[in-house]
Amino acid sequence: MKFNYYPETDSLYIDLSEKTSVDSKEVARGVVIDFDEEGNIVGIDIDNASKIVNLSSVESVSLPTSRIAFAS
């Protein structure tokens, strides 16, 4: 899973899979879910992210931390 924030558009994209998105559905105003060809969720796009989520911190609860990688 990867979190990508784009300050120029104030959007947050959460990659849930390496698979390519082939379909998208807006599930709430400014929140779009991307799906692969099998209908599985591969990503979440949040517009106006700084107004919707707290971007100052990321917290992990009960994740397998042995596989967590931090990129700069």
MARDO-513291 format. One record per residue (C-alpha): x, y, z; chain; residue number from 0; residue in one letter. Coordinates in pm, 1 decimal. Example, Ala and Ser with C-alpha at 12.3 -4.5 7.8 and 13.67 -1.06 7.14 Angstrom:
REM MARDO-513291
- 1230.0 -450.0 780.0 A 0 A .
- 1367.0 -106.0 714.0 A 1 S .
//
This chain:
REM MARDO-513291
- 0.0 0.0 0.0 A 0 M .
- 132.1 343.8 -94.0 A 1 K .
- 11.5 689.5 4.1 A 2 F .
- 76.0 958.3 -257.8 A 3 N .
- -7.8 1320.7 -179.0 A 4 Y .
- -7.9 1579.8 -458.7 A 5 Y .
- 1.3 1929.3 -305.2 A 6 P .
- -55.6 2106.1 -638.7 A 7 E .
- -403.2 1948.2 -659.2 A 8 T .
- -449.5 1875.0 -286.7 A 9 D .
- -528.1 1513.6 -367.1 A 10 S .
- -433.7 1195.0 -186.8 A 11 L .
- -409.6 869.1 -377.9 A 12 Y .
- -389.1 544.5 -184.9 A 13 I .
- -248.2 258.9 -395.9 A 14 D .
- -383.8 -69.4 -264.4 A 15 L .
- -255.0 -291.8 -542.8 A 16 S .
- -1.1 -304.4 -822.5 A 17 E .
- -282.1 -390.2 -1065.1 A 18 K .
- -403.1 -140.4 -1325.8 A 19 T .
- -729.3 44.0 -1277.4 A 20 S .
- -986.9 -20.1 -1548.7 A 21 V .
- -1293.9 134.9 -1384.9 A 22 D .
- -1371.0 404.0 -1129.4 A 23 S .
- -1669.4 501.4 -919.9 A 24 K .
- -1726.3 817.7 -717.7 A 25 E .
- -1859.9 693.0 -383.6 A 26 V .
- -1881.3 1031.0 -213.6 A 27 A .
- -1817.1 1386.9 -323.9 A 28 R .
- -1449.3 1395.9 -421.1 A 29 G .
- -1379.5 1032.7 -328.0 A 30 V .
- -1320.5 793.5 -617.2 A 31 V .
- -1257.4 420.1 -589.6 A 32 I .
- -1056.2 252.3 -868.2 A 33 D .
- -1116.2 -111.1 -965.6 A 34 F .
- -916.4 -368.5 -1162.3 A 35 D .
- -1061.4 -585.7 -1439.1 A 36 E .
- -1189.4 -837.5 -1182.1 A 37 E .
- -1374.6 -572.5 -980.8 A 38 G .
- -1122.4 -560.1 -695.9 A 39 N .
- -1038.3 -224.0 -539.0 A 40 I .
- -691.1 -107.3 -644.6 A 41 V .
- -691.4 252.8 -526.1 A 42 G .
- -869.4 538.9 -356.1 A 43 I .
- -846.2 899.4 -477.4 A 44 D .
- -943.6 1178.3 -237.1 A 45 I .
- -978.8 1531.8 -373.5 A 46 D .
- -935.5 1827.6 -134.8 A 47 N .
- -757.1 1582.9 93.6 A 48 A .
- -629.5 1842.4 341.4 A 49 S .
- -990.3 1937.4 416.4 A 50 K .
- -1102.3 1575.1 465.8 A 51 I .
- -816.1 1387.3 632.8 A 52 V .
- -537.7 1476.4 875.5 A 53 N .
- -227.6 1474.3 655.9 A 54 L .
- 13.7 1559.8 938.2 A 55 S .
- 56.3 1200.3 1054.1 A 56 S .
- 8.6 840.2 947.7 A 57 V .
- -62.8 576.4 1209.2 A 58 E .
- -30.0 202.4 1166.0 A 59 S .
- -229.5 -32.9 1385.0 A 60 V .
- -185.9 -411.2 1365.9 A 61 S .
- 2.4 -415.7 1035.1 A 62 L .
- 283.9 -664.1 971.2 A 63 P .
- 560.7 -411.6 1040.9 A 64 T .
- 835.1 -643.3 919.4 A 65 S .
- 731.3 -552.0 564.6 A 66 R .
- 686.4 -175.5 604.7 A 67 I .
- 917.4 40.3 392.5 A 68 A .
- 960.2 416.4 422.5 A 69 F .
- 1040.3 618.9 111.7 A 70 A .
- 1147.2 979.6 105.0 A 71 S .
//
